[in-house]
């Protein structure tokens, strides 16, 4: 099942790349911004609870989808860009085994414990 999930996440990451390709931004923007959602880990400086909340907001694909459609509705390409980056990054993280975090600590995710 783990391989199926990783393949599904790869497909979602490729969807993110496809959507980025339809935006009017140079490809170097994708390469520069793809790791930007990881800045949310700064929240862990304020404890596990705040860290998990910050991380989960920045890595939630549902939020990315809503932002993308709001960007389409308002014709705001920067919002679409941020949403595509968040979507693709979240899929990439899950493909690598990094899931949404529990308040217990960084290594406790909805995909299981990191490092096990």
Secondary structure, DSSP 8 states (H G I E B T S, - for coil): -HHHHHHHHHHHHHHHHHHHHTSSS-HHHHHHHTTGGGGGGGGGGG-HHHHHHHHHHHT-HHHHHHHHHHHHHTT-HHHHHHHHHHHHHHHHHHHTT---EETTEEEEETTEETT-
